Structure formats: C-alpha cells, structure tokens
Amino acid sequence: MAFTPATMLIFERLFLYGLTFFLGIFVYVLYKQNKQVEAVLIAIIGSMAMFYYWIKWFKIAQADSVWPPYISPCPDYLSLISPAVTGDNIPVCMDFIGVSTIPQVFKLTDRNNIPKVTDSRYEEHAFIVPPRGDTSAAEYNKAMCNKVKSAGLTWEGVCE
C-alpha cells in the first residue's frame, strides 16, 4: 500500500514523537522504581531500535520510491553522441564498452574513431532513437523495446 509523501511525513512524525514519548515514560517509571540500570539499558536499546525502524520504514522507503531517478536518452551503458561528431541530424547512441549480447547486429565503437554518417559501417555502430511523432506512447514504447531487444541491449525504465 502506497501513501502520499504528505501522509508519510505525518506517520513519520507520529512515529518519532509518539515512540519518544512512550520510551521516556517507560524509562521514567523504571527510574522511579529504583531500577536505574534497567532504565539506562532500556533507554539505550529503545533508542537504537527506534532509530533502526525509523531508517527502515521511512528513509529507505522514500529512497526506493524515486527509482529510477531518471530515464536516460540511450539504452543501458550506451553513450549519447552529438550530431556535430557524427554529422547526423539527430543525436545517436553508441557502445564504447561492448554491452550488446548480439555483437554481429550492434557493434562496439572505438572511442577514438567514431564513425560519421557517411561511413558504410555507421548503421552497425549507431543506435538511433527516433522521435515519437504521431504514434501513441504505448506503440512507440513497444517499437523501441523491440528495437532494443533485437540489438541485444537492455533499457531500464523503458523495457523491463
């Protein structure tokens, strides 16, 4: 069950203030009963437990809710290359580390020898992400996923 950030903030404050209040009352009662050692131990252990569950329930949950932080313009581990470098009219994605599982289809590019649009081997090295145009988002996403998979690549956040 997911709550809005405002609701989670209310729960977090209730947790922190409520638990601190009840822990303080418990420690005070123990102390007044002349159980000072137990009161100190409960205060230390209770504070540590409260801190642990505060991190677990509120801080880690908030960090997970924003993953992925952004969707990159290229499939995973590919680099975006400017049109000024390739001579193309749109930016393209190229592989400088060899991530394709089908290297016959999508080839590794030498960082020092980036192919130009006029080279015969340009299509083997450039992964072109075309503009969406008039197609629906679902159709465009399906087409892009098919293109990514056929090149032996992955794209987190687009093709799961």
N, C-alpha and C positions, 0 to 999 in steps of 0.2 A: 504494500500500500504506500503510495507516494503522497507526501504532503507538500503544500506550497512552502517557499522559503520563509514567509512570514509566520506560518504555523509552526514550522520547525524552530524558529527563533523563540517563540513562546514556550514550546516544550523544553528547549534548552535552558531557558531562564528558570522555568519551574523546577527542572531537574537540579540545577546548581543551587538555587536559593532554598528549595524545599529540603534537599538532602543535607545541605549545610546546617539548616535549622534543626532537623531531627538528629543529626550527628552531634551537634552542640548540646542539645538537650540530654541525649544519652550519656555523653561524656560528663556533663554537669551532675547528673543523677549518680553516676558511679563515683565521682569525686566526693560528693556529699556523703556517700555511704562509707567513706574512708577506704576506698579501693583506688588509690592514686595510680598504682602500677597498671591496673586494668584499664583505667581511664586513659592513660597515656598510650597504651598499646592500641586500644580501640580508636583513639583519635588518629594515630599514625596509619593503621591498617585501613580504617574507614576512608581517610583522605586519599590514600593510594588507590583504593577500589573506586572511589568516586571519580578520580582523575582518569583511571583506565576506561571506565564506561562512558565518561564524557567524550573522550577521544574516539572510542569505538562507535558510539551511537550517533554522535553529532558531527565531529570533524571529518572522519573518514567517509561518512555517508554524503557529506556535502561535496567532498572532492570527487567522489565517484559519479555524482550527478551531472558533471560537466564534461564527461569524457565522450568522444574525443574533443579536445579543446577547439579544434578547427578541422575542416576537411581540406587537404592540400589540393592544389590545382593539378597535380600529377598522381598517377598510381604510386604505390608504396616504393620508396627508395629511388625513384627516378628524379632527375633534376630538370627544372624548368629552364629552357634555353630561350633567350631573347631572339626576336626576329632579326635584329641587327647582326647577330652572329651567323644565323643560317641563311639569311636572305629571303626567308619565307615571309608571308604577310601576317602570320599569327605565331604566337609562342608555341613551341613544341616541347615534349618531354623526352629526355634521353637517359640511357642507362650507362653509368660510368663504373659500376661495380659488379655487374653480371647477375642480376636477380631473376631473369626470365628462366622459367623451367623448360621453355622450348627455344633454345638459342638459335635454331635454324630459322625461326619466324621473326624474333625480335633480338637483334644482335647488340653485343657490347660495343660501346663507343669509346674510342681513345680520346681522353680529355685534351690532349694536345693537337688532335687532328679531327675537329668536329666537322662532319660533312655539311656542305652547302646544299641548298635546294636544287641546284643544277647538277649535283653529283648523281651518278646512277645508283649508288648504294644508299641514298638519302632515306628512301622509304623503309629500308631494313633497320635503320637506326632511330628514326623519329616516330614517337608515339604522338599522334595528333588528336587533341581533344577538340572536336568541332563545336561550334556554338549550337545551342539548343534549337534555335529557330522557332517554328510553329508547332513542333511536336509537344505532346504533354510531358510532364515531368516523369511520369511512370514509364512511358515508352522510351524516353531519352535515357533514363537510368538503366532500363533493360538492355538497350542497344550498347551503352557504354560498358556494362558488365560483360556482355558477350564479347566485345572487342578486347577488354582487359583479359578475360579468361583465354581467348584464342591466342593472345600473345604470351601466355604463360606467366601472367602477373597477378598481383592482388591489389585491392584498393580499399583500405579500412575506412568505414563510414559510407562507402558507396556500394561496394559489392561484398556482402558478408557471406 
